[in-house]
């Protein structure tokens, strides 16, 4: 009898599961008993409504394979310590510069806007559009929307059903994002290839657009998921050039999501929640990422009991919670296997030689208004990454005055951060928020990552150079 009652109770719980929820109800349902208890969340309504049948293809469109006649060339850069790969480009940082925004808006009038064809009220509709523009040798993506992208793809696009407004974006406004080189963390390295994962949450997307799969598949079956189709379709085609596509290793999917067992494996570098707590790009926020408590991102693992739940990593880095597959507010963290071309097969943790240390510790140069100034670099991950970027060519950006003590501008790339509270001095070259370079001619107290200090110039001369005009154009080079 007790066994019968237990079975009956299990069945009752299964049919009383929560329905769709507004953005305030979006938090996950408790995981199975064997997992840690989810923090207290708002109650969700009862059983989900049956959604409109999805039109998403069950298989992703196969990416075009590079031609056999295409020469295989190395199209990525690896850091000196072998821990980071710089590969591909994707819209990331929101453009804030007023003059640049005006130029991009003017340039956008020459091309058509393309619909993302996202789900709205259970159907694919045209309400969110994008356009890619090349301006002064840099690529930017403009995005605007007429209705909010709903968190639940079965719902209408309103503020109550979306996280887009929470992230500071409004309808009928064009927002621009700079394409930046993507940084990938090396998880595992063999003789000919390496497993790498994005160091940031790059986008936001539903796992599958309905509570039920098609043709007998489960809604949380990654092989039939819409997120798999997105990774190997739109994302792959946007982020990688033809030359870069020759650098993918292995057959089958080019990009994929890590599974729960992957992000719980210390051998892959996941020893604690901190190893799984990733930052999100501005572009991912525009797409409707839920930033409550930090960026959440999908895993390629489904719940073993309920077909309409998939696993995810929460904002603190804990892996193993469940979320409705038809929610768009969880992020995309792609993984891939890359061919190792002309790379040493020595272990990642191998000690660097003195020669390599000297190269990292060296100097860079800033060219401003006809002046070329030497900068003595700090020794940290940010400067190592900057040097790797500069090996591919000089970086030019514009910097504006701020606060009467600094010039700040978007680097166009994201560097590793190791922020500490400090009081800057005139001549300090600082990394702020991972993607902005600050040149101080005065002083300020804040948490920064220090890149270096200008050499061979007085504080007055440095101030005069920086304040001669506004904005200024800065070129960073190794020589």
C-alpha positions, 0 to 999 in steps of 0.5 A, spaced: 500 500 500 505 504 501 508 503 495 502 504 491 501 511 495 508 513 493 507 511 485 500 515 486 504 521 489 509 521 484 504 521 478 500 527 482 506 531 482 508 530 475 501 533 472 501 539 477 507 542 474 508 549 473 505 553 467 509 558 464 511 564 468 512 572 467 519 574 468 519 575 475 517 567 476 522 565 471 526 561 476 528 554 476 523 548 479 527 544 484 532 539 482 531 532 484 531 530 491 539 528 490 541 535 488 542 541 493 536 545 494 534 551 490 534 558 494 527 560 495 523 562 489 517 566 487 511 560 487 510 559 479 503 557 477 500 550 475 501 546 469 504 549 463 499 550 457 500 546 451 504 550 446 503 551 439 507 546 435 514 548 433 517 549 426 524 549 428 527 543 424 529 537 428 536 537 425 541 544 424 543 546 417 549 543 416 555 548 416 558 549 409 564 545 409 571 548 407 572 546 400 578 541 399 582 546 395 582 551 400 589 551 403 589 550 411 592 556 415 592 558 422 587 563 423 587 563 431 592 566 436 594 562 442 597 565 449 604 564 451 601 560 457 597 555 452 591 557 456 587 562 452 585 561 444 583 568 440 579 565 435 573 568 431 569 574 432 562 576 434 558 582 436 559 583 444 560 590 446 555 596 445 557 602 442 557 608 446 561 614 442 556 619 440 560 620 433 561 613 432 553 612 433 551 617 428 556 615 423 553 608 424 546 610 423 548 614 417 551 608 414 546 603 416 541 606 411 545 603 405 543 596 407 537 592 408 535 590 415 534 582 416 529 579 421 532 574 426 525 570 425 525 569 433 519 566 436 513 570 439 506 567 441 509 560 439 510 562 432 516 565 428 515 573 427 518 579 424 519 583 430 527 584 431 532 586 426 539 586 425 544 589 420 552 588 420 556 594 417 563 595 416 566 602 418 573 604 418 575 597 417 571 595 423 565 591 423 559 593 427 552 590 428 546 594 429 539 591 432 532 594 433 526 591 435 518 593 435 516 588 440 520 585 446 523 578 445 519 574 450 522 570 455 517 564 454 517 563 446 509 562 447 508 569 450 507 575 447 512 581 447 511 585 453 515 588 458 512 583 463 514 577 459 521 580 457 528 581 460 530 585 455 527 592 458 531 590 465 537 590 461 536 597 459 533 596 452 527 599 449 523 598 442 524 602 436 531 604 438 537 602 434 543 599 438 550 598 435 555 593 438 562 592 435 565 585 433 570 583 437 575 577 437 573 572 441 577 569 447 576 561 449 579 557 455 583 551 453 580 545 457 583 539 454 589 539 450 592 533 445 597 532 440 593 535 434 587 538 437 584 542 443 577 542 447 576 550 448 570 554 451 568 561 450 570 565 456 563 569 456 556 568 455 555 570 447 548 570 446 541 568 449 537 563 446 531 558 447 533 550 448 527 548 444 521 552 442 516 547 445 514 543 451 514 537 447 519 534 441 517 532 434 517 525 432 517 522 438 523 526 440 524 529 447 524 537 448 530 537 452 534 532 447 540 536 445 540 533 438 534 535 436 534 542 439 533 549 436 540 551 440 544 546 437 541 549 430 543 556 432 550 554 434 551 550 427 547 555 423 547 563 424 552 563 430 557 559 426 556 563 419 557 569 423 563 568 428 568 565 423 571 566 416 572 561 411 579 560 413 577 560 420 572 554 418 578 550 416 581 550 423 575 546 426 577 539 428 573 533 428 567 531 424 560 532 426 557 539 429 562 544 429 560 547 435 556 544 441 554 546 449 558 543 454 554 537 458 553 537 466 559 532 467 563 536 463 562 542 467 563 538 474 570 535 471 576 538 475 580 535 469 577 540 465 578 546 469 572 546 473 573 545 480 569 550 483 563 554 482 567 560 480 570 556 474 563 556 471 561 563 473 562 567 466 561 574 464 556 576 459 556 581 453 552 587 452 549 583 446 547 577 450 543 582 454 540 585 448 537 578 446 534 578 453 539 574 458 536 574 465 542 577 469 539 576 476 544 574 480 549 573 474 549 570 467 545 564 467 547 559 461 545 552 458 548 546 458 547 540 453 544 536 458 536 534 459 533 533 465 532 525 466 525 525 469 521 531 465 522 532 458 521 540 458 527 541 463 534 542 461 540 543 465 543 550 466 549 553 470 546 559 474 549 566 476 553 564 481 556 558 477 552 552 480 551 547 475 545 542 475 539 546 476 533 545 471 529 550 466 524 550 461 526 549 454 522 554 451 525 560 455 530 565 452 533 568 458 539 563 458 545 564 455 549 561 450 556 559 451 559 555 445 565 550 445 569 547 440 575 543 438 580 546 434 586 544 430 593 545 433 597 548 427 604 549 429 603 549 436 607 546 441 604 539 444 608 541 451 603 541 457 599 547 458 602 548 465 609 548 463 614 553 466 615 559 461 623 560 459 626 566 461 626 569 453 618 568 453 618 572 460 622 578 457 617 578 451 611 578 456 614 583 460 616 588 455 613 594 452 608 597 448 607 604 444 602 609 444 601 614 438 597 620 440 597 626 435 604 625 432 607 623 439 610 616 440 610 614 448 613 608 451 609 604 456 612 599 461 607 593 462 605 590 468 606 582 468 599 579 468 594 576 464 591 582 461 598 584 458 599 577 455 593 577 452 594 584 449 601 582 446 598 576 443 593 581 439 598 586 437 602 581 434 596 580 429 597 588 428 596 595 431 590 597 434 587 604 433 581 606 437 578 613 440 578 616 447 574 621 450 575 625 456 572 623 462 572 627 469 577 632 468 583 626 469 583 621 464 582 619 457 577 613 456 576 609 450 573 602 447 579 597 445 575 593 441 577 587 444 576 584 451 582 582 455 582 578 462 581 582 468 584 582 475 581 588 478 584 591 485 582 597 488 588 602 487 589 610 486 591 611 480 597 616 478 598 621 472 601 616 466 598 610 468 595 605 463 589 602 466 584 596 463 577 598 465 571 593 465 575 588 460 574 592 454 576 600 455 583 603 456 584 609 460 589 613 460 590 617 466 593 624 467 590 625 473 588 621 479 582 616 481 581 611 486 577 605 483 578 597 482 582 597 476 587 592 472 593 596 471 596 595 464 603 599 465 606 606 466 608 611 460 616 612 460 620 618 458 615 623 459 613 628 464 606 628 468 605 635 464 607 633 457 603 627 458 597 631 460 598 636 454 598 631 449 592 628 452 588 634 453 590 637 446 584 635 443 578 631 444 577 626 442 584 623 441 586 617 436 590 612 440 594 607 436 597 601 440 603 597 437 609 593 439 614 597 435 
